[in-house]
Amino acid sequence: MPEASQFRTIHQIVKAARQNLDQTLWDYVIGGSSTETTLKRNRMAIDSRALQPKVLNDVSGVDTSVTVVGQKLTMPVVLAPIGSLQNIVEGGGATATIAAEEAGIMSIASSVCDPILEDIAAASNAPKIFQLYVRGDADWTDDIVQRAIDSGYKAFCLTVDSAVVSRRERDIAKGVRPTSRPIAGHGSMGFQEVLNWSDVARIKKKFDIPLIIKGIFRADDALKALDHGVDVVYVSNHGGRQIDQGLGALDLLPDIVEAINGQAEIIVDGGFYRGTDIVKAIALGANAAGIGRLEAWSLAAGGAPMLVQCLKILHAEIYETLSLCGVTSFADLDKSFVVPAQPVDPPGVFSAFPLLDLDNAGY
């Protein structure tokens, strides 16, 4: 296998991931729910906005760093939680956080990936967030929160957009995904179905750890999150993998930013693959952007070293974009740098990579 440093573009990494993943895992990574409309709208939302730079500013000292939940990051990027990550790369969530440490960013560990949260915490010194799908009662949930605190996680993330399992037809057609609701009981989705704002209130009151709510679509729910003391509103449609026929994540962002009005931090994910994508998100009011598929592709292509290489490329793209926008830090950006525009390519999971040639990927 070539050294990770030989990969100079992100589309080369995506192609290598295709070569390394079988069809089932590949479809798991790239797929969305039902018609995959929400997935496509994620890219449409990003590609329907253009950057409008300022010129003749001294940009000899660009600083790409930000602070999120009190943690200094080299760039406004976090590794999004990925379920079953151990099926894509040996070590699963532990491998991801090892790469995050080297890149100087933060990782979010999924509660439905291996290894256990304590082992992920011990794998690196990078700041980490633990994300939970609720599969037990209040006592079960509270025990998980306490374990995350005891293990040194910097924040706790509750995913709220997954009350039921979506119909991901790429998987269903191959017979690798259930099509019916599981019977309620310990470890089942039944506990996620009954999750509500009272659970948020209980966790916030009982535990001293920054609380993130992941899966916010609407300004009124963002305001409810504020009312419940939530520290970070995570704008996300699950990468187009839950609700079908939803809006793109970047289309959701402006109204939520206006509603939050600086009273909480904001993370957004959904189709963010390039440095320009990240800059657009921050200019429109997010504090950081999560990357999920990009993380998975990189890990599939070459483990932690390849993810580090991808993050280096992404950092270079962010640095270049800030420089060419005529600013020296994210503090200098505002929404005036982002304007409506006509997309150039049809939206899709690969529309950010026009040079990608999967026809010659070895399949």
C-alpha positions in Angstrom: 0.0 0.0 0.0 1.4 3.5 -0.8 2.4 5.7 2.0 -0.3 8.1 3.1 1.9 11.1 2.3 1.8 10.1 -1.4 -1.9 11.0 -1.4 -2.0 14.7 -2.3 -5.8 15.2 -2.9 -8.9 14.1 -1.1 -10.4 12.4 -4.2 -7.4 10.1 -4.3 -8.2 9.0 -0.7 -11.9 8.4 -1.6 -10.8 6.2 -4.6 -8.5 4.2 -2.3 -11.3 3.7 0.1 -13.5 2.3 -2.7 -10.8 -0.2 -3.5 -10.5 -1.4 0.1 -14.2 -1.7 1.0 -16.6 -4.4 -0.2 -19.9 -3.4 -1.6 -21.8 -3.7 1.6 -19.5 -1.5 3.6 -19.1 1.0 0.7 -22.9 1.4 0.5 -23.0 1.8 4.3 -20.6 4.7 4.1 -22.0 6.5 1.1 -25.7 5.8 1.5 -28.7 7.7 2.8 -32.3 6.9 3.7 -35.0 6.0 1.1 -34.7 8.3 -1.9 -31.4 9.8 -0.6 -32.9 13.3 -1.2 -31.6 14.7 2.1 -28.1 13.4 1.3 -28.2 15.2 -2.0 -29.6 18.4 -0.5 -26.7 18.5 1.9 -24.4 19.0 -1.1 -26.9 21.2 -2.9 -27.0 23.6 0.1 -23.2 23.9 0.1 -22.8 24.2 -3.6 -25.7 26.7 -3.8 -23.5 29.2 -2.0 -20.4 31.0 -3.3 -17.6 32.7 -1.5 -17.2 36.5 -2.1 -13.7 37.5 -0.9 -12.2 40.8 0.1 -8.8 41.8 -1.4 -5.7 43.9 -0.6 -5.5 42.8 3.0 -2.3 41.5 4.6 -2.8 37.8 5.0 0.8 36.8 5.8 -0.2 35.4 9.2 -3.3 33.3 8.8 -4.5 31.5 12.0 -7.0 28.7 11.4 -7.4 27.7 15.0 -10.7 27.9 17.0 -11.9 27.0 20.5 -14.8 24.6 20.9 -16.2 23.5 24.3 -13.1 25.1 25.8 -10.7 23.1 23.7 -8.2 24.7 21.3 -8.3 23.1 17.9 -6.0 23.7 14.9 -9.1 24.2 12.7 -12.9 24.2 13.2 -13.3 20.5 12.4 -14.4 17.6 14.6 -14.5 13.9 13.7 -18.2 13.0 13.7 -19.4 9.9 15.5 -19.6 6.8 13.2 -21.5 3.7 14.3 -19.8 0.3 13.6 -16.5 2.1 12.8 -14.6 -1.0 13.8 -15.9 -2.7 10.6 -14.2 0.0 8.5 -10.9 0.2 10.3 -9.2 -1.9 13.0 -9.5 -0.2 16.3 -12.7 1.7 15.5 -13.1 4.8 17.6 -9.7 4.4 19.2 -8.0 4.7 15.8 -10.0 7.8 14.9 -9.0 9.6 18.1 -5.3 8.7 17.5 -5.5 10.6 14.2 -7.4 13.4 15.9 -4.5 13.9 18.3 -1.9 14.1 15.6 -4.1 16.6 13.6 -4.8 18.7 16.7 -8.6 18.4 16.5 -11.4 16.7 18.5 -13.1 13.4 18.0 -16.6 12.3 18.9 -16.9 8.7 19.9 -20.1 6.8 18.9 -21.8 4.7 21.6 -22.4 2.1 18.9 -18.8 1.5 17.8 -16.0 -0.4 19.4 -14.0 -0.3 21.7 -15.8 0.7 24.9 -15.7 4.4 25.9 -12.9 3.9 28.4 -10.6 2.3 25.9 -11.3 5.1 23.3 -10.5 7.6 26.0 -7.2 5.9 26.8 -6.1 5.7 23.2 -4.9 9.3 22.8 -4.6 12.6 24.6 -6.8 14.4 22.1 -9.9 16.1 23.5 -12.9 13.8 23.0 -16.7 14.0 23.1 -18.9 10.9 23.8 -22.1 10.5 21.8 -25.0 8.4 23.0 -27.8 6.5 21.4 -30.1 5.7 24.3 -30.6 2.0 24.7 -31.6 1.8 28.4 -33.6 3.6 31.1 -32.6 6.7 33.0 -30.3 4.8 35.4 -28.6 3.2 32.4 -28.2 6.5 30.6 -26.9 8.3 33.7 -24.3 5.5 34.3 -23.0 6.1 30.8 -22.8 9.9 31.4 -20.8 9.3 34.6 -18.5 6.9 32.9 -17.8 9.5 30.2 -17.0 12.1 32.9 -14.8 9.7 34.8 -12.9 8.9 31.5 -12.1 12.5 30.8 -14.5 13.3 27.9 -14.8 17.1 27.4 -18.5 17.0 26.5 -21.4 14.6 26.3 -23.5 14.4 23.1 -27.1 13.1 23.0 -28.3 12.2 19.5 -32.0 13.1 19.1 -32.8 12.6 15.4 -33.0 8.7 15.5 -36.2 7.9 17.3 -36.7 5.0 14.8 -34.5 3.2 12.3 -34.6 4.8 8.9 -35.1 2.8 5.7 -31.7 2.7 4.1 -32.6 0.9 1.0 -29.1 0.1 -0.2 -28.8 -2.0 2.9 -32.3 -3.4 2.9 -32.1 -4.6 -0.7 -29.0 -6.7 0.3 -30.7 -8.1 3.3 -28.2 -6.6 5.8 -30.6 -4.3 7.6 -33.8 -4.9 9.5 -37.0 -3.4 8.1 -39.2 -3.7 11.2 -39.1 -2.1 14.6 -37.3 -4.2 17.2 -39.1 -5.5 20.3 -38.6 -3.1 23.2 -36.2 -4.2 25.9 -32.7 -3.6 27.1 -30.5 -2.5 24.2 -33.4 -1.8 21.9 -34.5 1.3 20.0 -37.6 1.5 22.3 -35.7 3.7 24.7 -34.7 6.1 22.0 -38.3 6.4 20.9 -39.4 7.7 24.3 -36.5 10.1 24.7 -37.7 13.6 25.3 -36.9 17.0 26.8 -37.3 15.8 30.4 -34.3 13.5 29.8 -32.2 16.5 28.6 -33.3 18.4 31.8 -32.3 15.5 34.0 -28.9 15.1 32.5 -28.2 18.8 32.5 -29.2 19.1 36.2 -27.5 16.0 37.4 -24.1 16.2 35.7 -21.4 18.9 35.3 -20.3 18.3 31.8 -21.0 20.4 28.6 -24.1 18.9 26.9 -24.5 18.7 23.2 -27.8 17.9 21.4 -27.1 16.4 18.0 -29.8 16.4 15.4 -31.4 19.9 15.6 -33.3 20.9 12.5 -35.4 23.9 13.6 -35.0 27.2 15.3 -37.8 26.5 17.8 -36.0 23.3 18.9 -32.8 25.2 19.2 -34.5 27.7 21.5 -35.8 24.8 23.6 -32.3 23.5 23.9 -31.2 26.9 25.2 -34.1 26.8 27.7 -32.7 23.5 29.0 -29.2 24.8 29.4 -27.7 22.9 26.4 -24.1 24.1 25.7 -23.8 23.1 22.1 -26.5 22.9 19.4 -25.4 20.3 16.8 -27.2 21.0 13.5 -27.4 17.8 11.6 -29.7 15.6 9.5 -27.5 12.6 10.2 -25.7 13.0 6.8 -29.0 12.3 5.1 -29.3 8.9 6.8 -32.4 9.5 8.9 -35.3 11.7 7.7 -35.8 11.6 4.0 -36.9 14.7 2.0 -35.2 17.0 4.6 -33.4 20.2 4.0 -29.6 20.4 3.5 -27.7 21.1 6.7 -26.3 24.4 5.6 -29.8 25.5 4.7 -30.9 24.8 8.3 -28.0 26.7 9.8 -28.8 30.4 9.3 -32.2 30.4 11.1 -30.7 28.4 14.0 -27.8 30.7 14.3 -30.2 33.7 14.4 -32.2 32.0 17.1 -29.2 31.0 19.2 -27.8 34.5 19.0 -24.5 33.5 20.5 -26.0 31.9 23.6 -24.6 28.5 22.8 -21.9 27.0 20.5 -23.0 25.5 17.2 -21.6 22.5 15.3 -22.9 21.5 11.9 -22.4 18.4 9.8 -23.8 17.0 6.5 -21.8 16.8 3.3 -18.8 18.8 4.4 -15.8 17.5 2.5 -13.6 20.4 1.4 -11.9 23.4 3.0 -14.3 25.8 1.2 -17.2 23.9 2.8 -15.8 24.4 6.2 -15.2 28.1 5.7 -18.8 28.6 4.4 -20.2 27.0 7.6 -18.1 29.1 9.9 -18.9 32.3 8.0 -22.6 31.5 8.4 -22.3 31.2 12.1 -21.1 27.7 13.1 -18.3 27.2 15.5 -17.1 23.9 13.9 -18.1 21.4 11.2 -18.2 17.7 11.7 -16.9 15.3 9.1 -18.2 11.7 9.0 -18.0 10.2 5.5 -14.7 11.9 5.0 -13.4 10.4 8.2 -14.7 6.9 7.2 -13.2 7.1 3.7 -9.8 8.1 5.0 -9.8 5.4 7.7 -10.8 2.8 5.1 -8.1 4.0 2.7 -5.3 3.7 5.1 -6.1 3.8 8.8 -5.0 6.6 11.2 -2.1 7.8 8.9 -4.4 8.3 6.0 -6.9 10.2 8.2 -4.1 12.4 9.4 -3.1 13.0 5.8 -6.6 13.9 4.8 -6.8 16.3 7.7 -3.6 17.9 6.6 -5.0 18.4 3.1 -8.2 19.8 4.6 -6.2 22.2 6.8 -4.3 23.4 3.8 -7.5 24.0 1.9 -8.9 26.0 4.8 -5.7 28.0 5.1 -5.8 28.8 1.4 -9.5 29.7 1.5 -9.1 32.1 4.4 -6.1 33.7 2.7 -7.9 34.1 -0.6 -10.9 35.5 1.2 -8.7 38.3 2.6 -8.9 37.4 6.3 -6.3 36.1 8.8 -8.7 34.3 11.2 -12.2 32.9 11.5 -13.0 35.9 13.7 -12.8 38.1 10.6 -15.4 36.1 8.7 -19.1 36.9 8.6 -22.1 36.0 6.5 -21.2 38.7 3.9 -18.5 36.4 2.6 -21.1 33.8 1.5 -23.7 34.6 -1.3 -26.2 32.6 -3.3 -25.0 30.9 -6.4 -26.0 28.5 -9.1 -24.5 25.0 -8.5 -22.1 23.8 -11.2 -22.5 20.0 -10.8 -25.5 17.9 -9.9 -25.6 17.3 -6.1 -24.5 14.0 -4.7 -22.2 12.3 -2.3 -19.3 12.7 -4.8 -20.1 16.1 -6.2 -17.3 17.7 -4.2 -14.8 15.5 -6.1 -15.3 16.2 -9.8 -11.9 14.5 -10.6 -12.9 11.3 -8.9 -12.9 8.3 -11.2 -14.5 5.3 -9.5 -14.9 3.5 -12.8 -11.2 2.6 -12.6 -11.1 1.9 -8.9 -10.5 -1.8 -9.3 -14.2 -2.9 -9.4 
